[in-house]
Amino acid sequence: MSLELPRNIGRILMHSVNDFQHRLDSDLRRRGVTGIRARHRAVFLHLGEMRPCRSVDLAQREGISPQSMMKIVHELEQLGLVQRRPDPCDSRAKLLDFTGKGEALVDELARSTARVWAQYAELIGERKLQQTMRGLQYLLEATQVNQES
């Protein structure tokens, strides 16, 4: 099979992301976790790395407007997954962090992600999956370095 990578790389990456999201949603749903969307998971990923943090910092990390991030944060607050509290360094700002329920969801997401990884490893083999991940990690690191320059 000959791939025309320059033409197909976007399609391959998008389909891979869509497949991952679908598998993750299916696994979560099977275990009774509903109402969590990809946009929520993206916030969870960044908040897990930056916690506690301001919503404007999450918006910047996700590459969306602060207004869009506030909408997502509000949804997560309504679900009882995150909470806002005063920023001790800036009385005008609020810091976001997980609630106990949010912490539990982080654990559920980790379990579901591990199950999706196992599905992919079964499809293409652990070694090939590791190689794919290393290649994508190199690409991500290279693009982040170029964006910072």
Summary of the structure (lengths in Angstrom):
residues: 149
radius of gyration: 17.7
end to end distance: 37.1
largest distance: 59.4
contacts: 354
relative contact order: 0.10
helix: 72%
strand: 11%
